[in-house]
Amino acid sequence: MFNEEIWNQKTLLKVVMKPRIEYVYASALLISILQIVIYFTNLECEVEGWGKESIRNISLYISDVNAQIFPKDFCQAYSMLLIVVCSAPANTNARQAVRETWGSQKTVLGERIELVFLMGKALEPSVQGAILAESQQFNDIIQEDFTDSYYNLTLKSTLMLKLASSNCMDMSRFLFKIDDDMFVNIPKLMRLLIERNNSENVLLGKMMCRTQPIKDPTSKWYCPAYMFNNTYFPNFLSGTGYLMSLDVTKKLYNAALTIPLIHLEDVYITGMCAKNAGIVPETVFEFSTGYFEDESCELKNLITIHYFTPDRMRQTFQTLNKPGSFEKCHEPIFKPTAWLRTTLFLPLARSRRKRIC
């Protein structure tokens, strides 16, 4: 017997379900197509300047490189700390901001500090002319004969190791590599070095643990399989700023001569080369790569802070040098978020980092 009500329910169910099923099939098909496109795109993408057929033997690129500009008195006098600020040729204002602020501190806690800026060659004649004038005025620029670009940062840092190990082994105890958009608490850094009282096999910074290569070709940190084909990078230090004893510069440089180059400078120098040389990088929590709204108070407890424009660097340095600049940092105001961060989240994060690193 024909049941009109049941027939209507079945018909309605088919009408309602059919678009849903078709939507599910269409979505699954679209996802599959996207996965196929991404897969084949990743296979074809190459790193700028370092394609699949490129020779990545770093000795071929730095063995015969001679500095175009070199300070007259580089490592001619003993200093506890040699600071190498990695800069781009066009970053004139950033270099001047460093000279006027934290880079102006030449003697701290009775120890001498030497600072130089390291860069590659400029492609624009006007920029190169400005660099020549700048070097004549300040005598603190080292310019090597390679094209300065993001994808050549590994060449820059390896040349830094070569310079330090060739010229400064007996004239400095520590090398500090830093970018020109970083603010450095020099007194706190010097206290750290003096208190540790160790100048062998030292490699310190902000540790990056169990980091996987990024496979998105649009990312600045994209790393294809032909460069690195393991699941995780070796533990490494953030390239924004790291410190090593002078004996380590020689060990890392020798390791670099035997390891195929990858363009991720910090992974290569403090991860792959350090592992090859038997040097264990160490995390120091005062090395920060973050951005802070109230950096003057944060710098009381930190050694490095990232993302400084030249103007902000000057302003922060002026604030820190005013009498009572830290008084506002001691206001007896209970802040629940700050309390949770310092008493709960930060200790837990440090404990976890120790376990996985």
C-alpha positions in Angstrom: 0.0 0.0 0.0 1.4 3.4 -1.0 2.3 5.5 2.0 2.5 9.1 0.8 4.0 10.3 4.1 6.9 7.9 4.0 7.6 8.6 0.3 7.7 12.4 1.1 10.2 11.8 3.9 12.5 9.7 1.7 12.3 12.3 -1.1 13.0 15.1 1.3 16.0 13.2 2.7 17.4 12.6 -0.8 16.9 16.3 -1.7 18.6 17.4 1.6 21.5 14.8 1.6 22.5 15.0 -2.1 23.9 18.5 -2.0 25.8 17.6 1.3 27.3 14.5 -0.3 28.3 16.4 -3.4 29.8 19.2 -1.2 31.9 16.5 0.7 33.1 15.0 -2.6 33.9 18.4 -4.0 35.8 19.4 -0.9 37.8 16.2 -0.9 38.7 16.6 -4.5 39.8 20.2 -4.0 42.0 19.2 -1.1 43.6 16.4 -3.1 44.3 18.8 -6.0 45.8 21.3 -3.6 48.0 18.6 -2.1 49.2 17.5 -5.5 50.0 21.1 -6.6 51.9 21.8 -3.3 53.8 18.6 -3.7 54.9 19.2 -7.2 55.6 22.9 -6.5 57.8 22.0 -3.6 59.7 19.6 -5.8 60.4 22.3 -8.3 61.2 25.2 -6.0 64.8 26.2 -5.5 66.5 28.6 -3.2 67.5 31.8 -4.9 71.2 31.6 -5.8 71.5 28.0 -4.6 69.7 25.7 -7.0 69.9 22.0 -7.1 72.9 22.0 -9.5 74.8 24.7 -7.5 78.0 23.7 -5.9 77.7 24.2 -2.2 81.3 23.6 -1.2 81.8 26.7 0.9 85.6 26.7 0.5 85.1 27.6 -3.2 83.4 30.8 -2.3 85.5 32.1 0.6 89.1 30.8 0.3 90.2 33.5 -2.2 87.9 36.2 -0.9 89.8 39.4 0.2 88.3 42.2 2.1 87.6 45.3 0.0 87.5 47.4 3.2 89.3 46.5 6.4 89.9 48.5 9.6 93.6 49.5 10.1 93.7 48.4 13.7 91.4 45.3 13.6 92.4 43.0 16.6 95.6 44.9 17.1 94.9 45.5 20.8 93.6 43.0 23.3 89.8 43.0 24.0 87.8 40.6 26.1 84.9 40.8 23.6 84.9 41.2 19.8 81.5 42.3 18.6 80.7 41.7 14.9 77.5 43.5 13.8 76.2 41.9 10.6 74.8 44.7 8.4 73.6 45.3 4.9 75.4 47.9 2.8 72.4 50.2 2.6 71.8 50.2 6.4 73.8 53.3 7.1 71.3 54.7 9.7 71.2 51.4 11.6 75.0 51.3 11.9 75.1 54.9 13.1 72.4 54.2 15.7 74.5 51.3 17.0 77.6 53.6 17.2 75.6 56.2 19.1 74.0 53.7 21.6 75.1 50.4 23.0 78.0 50.2 20.5 79.5 53.3 22.1 80.5 51.4 25.2 84.2 50.5 24.6 85.2 49.7 28.2 82.8 48.0 30.6 83.6 46.5 34.0 87.3 47.2 33.3 87.3 45.1 30.1 87.9 46.4 26.6 85.4 45.8 23.8 86.0 46.0 20.1 83.2 46.4 17.6 83.1 46.1 13.8 80.4 46.0 11.1 80.6 43.2 8.5 78.9 43.3 5.1 79.2 42.2 1.5 79.7 44.4 -1.6 77.0 46.9 -2.6 75.7 46.6 -6.1 74.8 50.3 -6.4 77.7 52.6 -7.0 76.2 55.4 -4.8 75.8 53.0 -1.9 79.4 51.8 -2.3 80.7 55.3 -2.4 78.8 56.1 0.9 80.3 53.0 2.5 83.8 54.1 1.6 83.2 57.5 3.1 81.7 55.9 6.2 84.7 53.6 6.7 87.2 56.4 6.4 85.3 58.3 9.0 84.8 55.5 11.6 87.4 52.8 10.7 85.0 50.1 11.8 83.8 48.5 8.6 84.8 45.1 7.1 83.5 44.7 3.6 84.1 41.3 1.9 84.0 40.6 -1.8 80.6 38.7 -2.1 77.1 39.8 -3.0 75.3 40.9 0.2 71.9 39.3 0.3 69.7 37.3 2.6 70.6 34.1 0.8 74.3 34.7 1.3 74.1 35.2 5.1 75.9 31.9 5.5 78.8 33.2 3.5 78.9 36.3 5.6 79.0 34.4 8.9 81.6 31.9 7.7 83.8 34.8 6.6 83.3 36.2 10.1 84.6 32.9 11.6 87.6 33.1 9.1 88.4 36.7 10.1 88.2 36.0 13.8 90.2 32.8 13.8 92.9 34.2 11.5 93.4 37.6 13.2 92.0 37.5 16.7 92.9 34.2 18.4 95.3 35.8 20.9 93.7 39.2 21.0 90.1 38.4 22.1 88.4 35.8 24.4 84.9 36.0 22.9 83.2 36.7 19.6 79.6 38.1 19.7 77.7 38.0 16.4 74.7 40.3 16.4 72.3 41.8 13.8 72.0 45.6 13.3 68.4 45.7 14.5 69.2 44.3 17.9 69.6 46.2 21.2 72.3 44.8 23.5 72.6 45.2 27.2 76.4 45.4 27.2 76.9 45.6 31.0 74.7 42.5 31.6 76.5 40.6 28.8 79.9 41.5 30.3 78.8 40.4 33.7 77.7 37.1 32.3 81.1 36.5 30.7 83.0 37.5 33.8 80.8 35.4 36.1 81.1 32.3 33.9 84.9 32.5 33.9 85.1 30.1 31.0 86.6 30.8 27.6 86.7 27.4 25.9 84.1 25.5 24.0 81.5 28.3 24.7 78.6 28.7 22.3 75.6 30.7 23.8 72.4 32.2 22.6 68.7 31.6 22.2 68.3 27.9 21.5 65.9 26.6 18.8 65.0 23.0 19.6 63.5 20.2 17.4 62.8 22.7 14.6 61.5 21.2 11.4 62.5 22.5 7.9 59.8 24.7 6.4 58.5 23.3 3.2 56.4 26.3 2.1 58.2 27.9 -0.9 56.8 31.3 -0.1 58.4 31.4 3.4 61.6 33.3 4.0 63.0 30.2 5.8 62.0 27.7 3.1 64.4 24.8 3.1 64.1 22.2 0.2 65.0 18.6 0.7 68.0 18.9 -1.6 69.6 21.1 1.0 68.5 19.3 4.1 66.5 16.1 4.1 66.2 15.1 7.8 63.0 15.5 9.9 64.6 18.0 12.3 67.4 20.4 12.2 70.2 20.0 14.8 69.5 22.2 17.8 70.8 25.7 16.9 71.0 29.2 18.2 68.9 32.1 16.7 71.0 34.0 14.2 69.9 37.3 15.6 72.6 37.1 18.2 75.0 34.4 19.5 78.3 34.3 21.4 81.2 32.0 21.2 84.7 31.7 22.6 87.5 32.3 20.1 88.6 28.6 20.1 85.1 27.8 18.8 85.5 30.1 15.8 88.3 28.0 14.5 86.5 24.7 15.1 83.3 25.9 13.4 85.2 27.4 10.4 87.1 24.1 9.9 83.7 22.2 10.1 82.2 24.6 7.5 84.9 23.7 5.0 83.6 20.1 5.0 79.8 20.6 5.1 77.7 21.5 2.1 76.3 25.0 2.6 72.6 25.7 3.3 71.4 29.3 3.2 69.9 29.3 6.7 72.9 30.8 8.5 72.1 30.0 12.1 71.1 26.4 11.3 74.3 25.9 9.4 76.8 27.6 11.7 75.5 26.9 15.2 73.6 23.7 14.4 75.3 21.7 11.6 78.8 22.9 12.0 78.7 22.9 15.8 77.4 19.3 15.8 80.2 18.3 13.4 82.8 20.0 15.6 81.5 18.5 18.8 80.4 21.8 20.2 77.2 21.8 22.2 75.2 25.1 21.9 73.8 26.3 25.2 70.6 28.4 25.7 70.8 31.6 27.8 67.3 32.9 28.6 68.5 36.5 28.7 69.0 36.3 25.0 65.6 37.3 23.6 64.4 37.5 20.0 61.1 39.0 20.9 59.5 42.5 20.8 58.6 44.3 24.0 56.4 47.4 24.4 58.3 48.6 27.5 61.8 47.5 26.5 63.6 49.8 29.1 62.2 47.6 31.9 62.7 44.4 30.0 66.4 45.3 29.3 67.0 45.3 33.0 66.9 41.5 33.0 67.7 40.8 29.3 70.8 40.8 27.2 69.3 41.2 23.7 66.0 42.4 22.3 65.0 42.3 18.6 63.2 44.5 16.1 64.7 47.9 16.8 64.5 50.7 14.3 67.4 53.3 14.6 65.1 55.9 16.2 63.7 53.4 18.7 67.3 52.3 19.5 68.4 55.9 20.2 65.3 56.6 22.3 65.7 53.4 24.4 69.4 54.1 25.0 68.6 57.7 26.2 65.9 56.3 28.5 68.2 53.8 30.0 70.8 56.4 30.7 68.5 58.8 32.6 68.8 58.8 36.4 66.2 56.5 38.0 65.3 55.0 34.7 64.4 51.7 36.4 62.4 53.2 39.2 59.1 52.7 37.4 60.0 49.1 37.0 59.7 48.5 40.7 56.2 49.8 41.3 54.5 47.6 43.9 51.5 46.8 41.8 50.3 43.2 41.6 49.8 42.2 38.0 48.2 38.7 37.7 49.5 38.2 34.2 53.1 39.1 35.1 52.9 36.8 38.2 51.6 33.9 36.2 54.3 34.4 33.6 57.2 34.6 36.1 56.0 32.0 38.6 54.3 29.4 36.4 54.6 29.7 32.7 58.3 30.7 32.4 59.5 27.9 34.8 57.4 25.3 32.9 58.7 26.5 29.6 62.3 26.3 30.8 61.7 22.9 32.2 60.2 21.7 28.9 63.0 23.2 26.9 65.6 21.4 29.0 63.8 18.1 28.4 63.5 18.4 24.6 66.9 20.0 24.1 
